[in-house]
């Protein structure tokens, strides 16, 4: 947000979030004191589920955050100045999603401190916790944060000139940036390559998450492929929809100059229309293929979607996707001029994606086990709903200081691509290459040791703390761009406007 905000408006915004956070703390305290019996989760195969609302929310936030960050990277790679607002708004939104996803996984742990300790010392790469708190924490959360700060340093220089509570930190993050030709050239080059390498780094955990949510024992290959496709499409719709909703809120609170603009909004709305339409078709096709499958467990899942307690949710998911697609199709004929209708369609797409993830994760546990177990049931309890609401509120509350530190509105317009290349700065290139090689080597060693190289698979790794070593290596890798951009210039390599 820019400018001054009414104290009454701030209280009206923050007070409900604080109440929800207090409710979440109370709900999680009940879970810690009384155990997971206060939740709706029970033993798998005995009528219950082991993954419930918390993991559904984790999958939703993580997948949506990855798609939002991918949108930022693609906008910086191919969009030029016209799509720069997409990256500017997407980065803090993605970081907020990653924070919420991490909190959801912690809430799912009966003893979170013990779980984190065991993870850091002995976790295996096959563990979902390993993926969440190594790859996701290092690449998604930390990498996105570094990318966001580097991308906004010119704006931070200007914001640091204004007296505010955040001025010291703004000065620290913008330290050394003077806007010279050499700095602008390095910033443009660094932004391109960071975005380029972030794309595969983000796609890997997204694909791993899709497999975790969909691939099951005895599920035929066509059915598994359709489930993975529907998960990816629904996640894409959720991420692009979240970005459109966030942009709509930014325009209402910070003015049109801080928003997407008509061109960027139209392109995102077109992408959302395509994703929602394909997600709708994939959801229907996956149920049809499931009904025709020869495996009884897969048929039971498809039947549960249509005729049992989950039928209302399934038809609600289709209604949300269909409503979003029809609204966007109508707006496409008008050139996507009405932002409110686009935001409404984006909200419908997110609701449909959340229900889709819920059904994909829950129904296979209650009806899709390829063993002679009786069908189960699952219904989130009050404690789970309180904790989930508290996590959402905390993530939103954490976003408020972020947009005070680096407001959405851009105050500097640079033609970075027009800056000529400075003289070769070999010390900078050498230090950057060594930094990247060191991070890659450290990550490779940590991953190999975590996979029990050098010892038996049933034993602990030969070096306790191997997952932390892997995560440290990834953190070094994602800060390579910062080293290249922030390393002090050699006097002979200095290339200024003068």
N, C-alpha and C positions, 0 to 999 in steps of 0.2 A: 504494500500500500504506500501511497505517496501523500505528502502533505500532512495536515493534522486531522485526526479522527476524533469525533465527538466522544467524550467519556461515557455518555449514556449508551452510545452504540457499542463501544468496547465492552461495557458491562453486560449488555444484552447478548453479545456474542460469546463472551467467556463464561458467564455464569452457568448456562446449561451444560457446557463442556465440563466444568468443574464438578457439577452434580453427577454427571454420568461417570466421571472418573472415580468419584467417591463410591458410587454404586459398584463399579468394577472392582475396586479395592476390597469392598465388603464381600462381594461374591467370591473373589479369589481367596480371601481369608477363610471363608467357610470351606472352601475346597482344601486348603492346606490343613486346617484343623480336623475336619471330619473325613478327609479323603475324597477320592473320586466318586464315592457313592452319592454325593450331592449332584453329580452330573448324570446325563442320560446314557453314558457309555458303560457298557458291560462286557462280558467275555464273548469273544468272537466264536461263533458256533454254538453258543448256548443261549441264543435269542437276542444277542446284543451286538454292538459295534465297538471297535477299539479306536477308530478315528471318527470324530464327530464334528461339531460346529467349529471348533478351534482350527482343525486342519482344513476344513472347507474355506474358512476365512483366510488362512495362510495361503492356500492355493490361489484364491481370488486376488488378494493383495499383491502377492509375488508376481503372478502372471500379468496382472494389469500394470504393475510398476515396470516390469521388463518391457512391455509393449509401449508404454509411455516414453521410456528412455530410448527405445529403438526409434520412436518417432522423432525424438530430438536429434539423434545421431544421423538419421536419414535426411532430416531437414538441413542439417549443417553440411552434409555431403553433397546433396543435389539441389537444394532449394534456393541457395543464394540469399540475398537480403530480404526477398519477399517472404521466405519461410523462417527467417530468424526468430520471429515471435514465437513460433512453435517450440523451438529449443529453449527459449528464455522461460516460458511458462512450464514446459514439460519437466525440466530437471528437478526443481524443488518438489513438484508433485510426485515424481518417481521416487525420490528419496523418502518422502513421507510414506509411500506405499511399502517400501522395503522395511522401514522401521515398524510399521504395523504388522508385516508378515513375521518378523523376528519375534515380536511380542506374542503373537498367536502361538508360535511353536513353544515358547517358554510356558505359556499358560497350559499347554497340553501336557507338560511334564508334571508328574506327581511331586518330584523333588527337583526343581529347576537348578539349584546350586550344585547338587550332586551330579545332575545330568551334564551341566556345563563342564564340571571338573573331569568327569569320565570322558567326555567328548574331546577335551583338549589333550588328554593323555593317551587314550587308547582307541579312539573311534576308527572304524573301517570306512573305506570309500563307498561301500555298499549301503551304508546307513543314511536314511533321509536327513538325520541330524547333521551328519558330516557335510552333506551338500549344502544345507541351510546355513550353517555357521562357519563354513570355510569359503566355498565358491561364492555363495550369495552375499555373505558379509563383506568379503574382500573385494569382489568384482562389482557386484550390483550397488551395494550401499556406499562403500568407501570410494570405489572408482567413479560413481556418479557424483559424489560430493566433490572430488578433486576436479572432475570435468566441469562442474557447475561453477566453481570458484574461478578457474582459469578463464572460462568463457566470459565472465562478467567483470574482469579486472578493470577495464576502461571505465565502466559505470561506477565501480567501487571507488576509483580515484575521485570522481565528481561527488559522490555521496559522502565521502570522507571529509569534504570541505564544509559540510553542514554540521552544526552543533547538534548532537543527539547522544543518547545513551550508548548507541552502537558505534560512535565515531572512532574510539581506540581500536576496536576489532576491525573496522573497515580500513583504517590506515594500515594495520598489520597485514591484512590480506592483499592490499594494493601496493604494498611497499616495493619501491624500485621501479614501478611502471611509469614511464614518462611519455609514452605514445610516439617514440621515435620510429623512423622507417624500419630499422632493424627489428625493433620489438613488434611492430605490426606485422612484418613478414613472418617472424617466428610464431606469432600468435595464430596467424592464418594457417601456416603449415602444421603447427601442432594440433590445432582444432580439427583439421582434416584427418590426420593420421590417428588421433585419439578416437574420433568418431568411427573411423574405418575399422580399427581393431576392437572397439567396443561392440560392434554388431555381432561377430561370431562369439565373443565372450558372453553376450547376453542370450544369444540363441541356445547355447549349450544348456544352461540351467532351465530355460523354458521347455526344451525338449525333454529333459530329465523329469521335470514336473509333470508333463503330459503323460509320460510313461508310468510314473508313480500313480497317477490318478486313474489310468485306464487299462494297462496291461495286466491280465489276470490269468491264472492257471486254467487250462482247457478252453480258453477263448480262441475261436478260429482267427486266422490271420486277417480275413476281410473285415470281420467285426472289430478286431483290435485296431486296424488301420483307420476305420471310420470313426471309432471312438477318439483316437489321437487327433484326427483331423477336426472333429467337432470341438474337442477341448481347445485346440490352437485357435480355431476361428472364433469361438466364444470368448476366449481370452483377448484376442485382438479387438473384438467389438467392445469388451469391457474397458480395455486400455484407451482406445481412441475415444470412446464415450466419456470416460473420466476426464480426458484432456479437454474435450469440448465443454463439459460442465465446469471444470476449473477455469477455463478461459472466460466463460460467461460470467462467473462470479468475479473474476478479476476486472472485467469491463464495468461491472456494476459498482465495485468498490474503488477502483483506481482510475477510471476513465477509459475512453475509447483508445487513447494512445498507448495504453498498457496492454490492450487486448491483442487478438490474433490479426485482425484486419480481414477484409472481405475475401481476399484471394486465399489466404491460409485457411480460413474457416471453411470456404467452399471445398478445398481439396480434402480436408479432414472429413467433412460431411460426406463427400463422395466415397472415400475409403470406408467410412462407417457403413454406408449403404451396401457396399459390396460385401463387407465382412458379415453384417447381420443377415443378409440374404443367403449367403453360403452357410452360415451357422444354422439357420433355420432348416435348410435343405439337408445338411449333414445330420442334424438331430433326428429328423424324420427318417432318413435313410438308415441310421444306426438301429432304430427300433425295428424297422422292416427286416433288415438283415438278421437281427437277433431272433425275430419270430421264425425265420426260415432256417436258422442254424440247427445242426443236429445235436448239439450239446445241450442237455437238459438245463444246466445251470444258466446258460446264456438265454435260453427260451424263458426261463422263470423270471429273469431280470426284465426282459422285454414285456412280458405279461404284467409284471408288477407296475411298470410304467403306465399301462393302459387301463388296468382294471382294479387295482388295489388302492391303498391309502396314498400312494405317490402319484396317482393319476391326476389329481387336482394340481399338484405342483408341475407335472409334465405339461399339461395343457396351459397352465399359466406361463410357463417358459415359452411355449410356442406363441402364445398371445402377445407376450412382450416383444419377442423378435419380430413378429408380423406387424405389430403396431408401429415399432420403430422403423421398419422397412417402408411401410406405406407412408408414414409421415415424411421421411426423407425423400421418397420418390416424388411426393407432391411438392416438396420444397425445391427439388431439383428442377422442376419445370419453371419455377420462378427465380432460378439463379441463386438459391440459398440466401435470400435476403433477410428472412426473419430469424434472428438469432434465438429467440425464445422457443420457437418450435423445434429448432435443431437441438437445443439443450434438453427439451422434453423428450425427444427421440433418443438422445444419448443416455438419459436417465433410464428409459425403458430398456435399452440395450444392456445396461449394467445390471438391472434387476433380472433380466433373462439369463445373463451369464452367471450370476450368483446362484440362481436356482439350478442351472445346468450343472455347475460344479458340485452342488449339493447332491443332486441325484446320481451323478457319476460316482461319487465317493461312497455314498451311503447305501444305495440299493444293492450293489454287489456284495456288501457285507451282510445284508439281511436276507437276500434271495439268491445270490450268485455263487455260493460256495460249492465246488464240485465234490461234495461229500454228503452223506445222508444225514444232514442236520435239518432241524425244523426251521421254518422261516422266522426271522427275528423282527424286531421293531426298534425304532429310535425316535425320540422326541427331545429336543434340547430343553433343559430345565431352566428355571429362573436364574440359577447361579451362572450357567453358561451364557445366557443372554446378557446378564449384567456384566460379566467379564468381557464379552465380545463388544458390547456397547462402550465400555470403559476404554478398551484398546482403540476403538475408532476415535473416541473423543480425545484421548491423549495424543494420538497421531496428528489430529487436526490442531490441537493446542500447540504442539511442537512446531507446526508450520508457521504459526503467527510470528514468533521471533525470527524465523528464517526470512520471511518476507519483509521484516523490518530491517534486518541486516543487509539483504540484497533485494531491494524492491523489484517488483515485476516490470515496472516502467523503465525503458532504456533512455538514458540521457546523452549517450554518445553514439554517433554514427561514424563508423570507420569504413573506409574502402580498403580493407586489408589486402584484398587480392591485387590491388594496383601497386602495392609497395614493391619496389625492385629488390632483388636478392642482395643481401649484404655480402661483403668479402667472406671467404671461407673461414669459419671459426673452428679449427680442428680440435682444440682442447674441449670445447663444448660437445662436439660430436663424439669424441673419445670417452668422456665422462658419461654421456648418455648411453653409449653402447655398453660400457662396462656395467652400468647400473642395471640395464635390461638383462644382460647375461647373468649377472649375479642373482637377480630376482628369479629368472627362469630356472637356474640351477638349483636354487634353494627350494623352489616349488616342486621341482622334479624329485629331489631327494626326499622331501617331506611326504610326497604322494607315494613314492616307492616304499618308504619305511612304513607308512600307514597301511599299505597293502600287504604287509608282512614279508617283504623281501628280506632274505637272510635268516628267516625263522619259520617255524611251522604255522599254518593258518590258524590253528586253535590257540596259539600263544599270543602274548602281548608283543608289540613291536620291540625291536632291539633297542630303540631309543624312545623313551617315554616323552610325550609332547610332540610327536611327529605331525599330528594335525595342525598344531600351532605353527610348526615350521613351514608347512605347506601354505597356511594362510599368510604368514609373514612374507613368503616369496611372492604370492599373488599381490599383496599390498605394494611390494617394491615394484612389481611389473606395472601396476596401474598408475604409479607415480612417476614413471619414466618421462611422460610428457611434461610434468612439472619441473623435473630436473633440467630438461632441455630448454624450457622457457625461462626459468628463474636463475639459471647459472650465470654468475656475473660475466659481463663482457670483457674481453681482452681489449686493451686500449687500441691496438692496431685494427681490431675487427669492429670497432664502433662505427655505426652507420646512422647518422642522424639527419634530420630534415635540413640542417645547415649544410 
